[in-house]
Amino acid sequence: MKASDLFIKALEAEQVEYIFGIPGEENLDLLNSLNFLKTSPESIPMLLSF
């Protein structure tokens, strides 16, 4: 288990509804960890700035 997996689980436990971020390779692990949520990753909108 990676730190990003633990971070996403903590966000899920806190029922976070939105995630804000800047796209880039630095957060790819975070995005990949979203795929392992119990709920659908689409249920957490991710707002990215370009």
Secondary structure, DSSP 8 states (H G I E B T S, - for coil): --HHHHHHHHHHHTT---EEE--SGGGHHHHHHHTT-SS-GGGS-EEE--
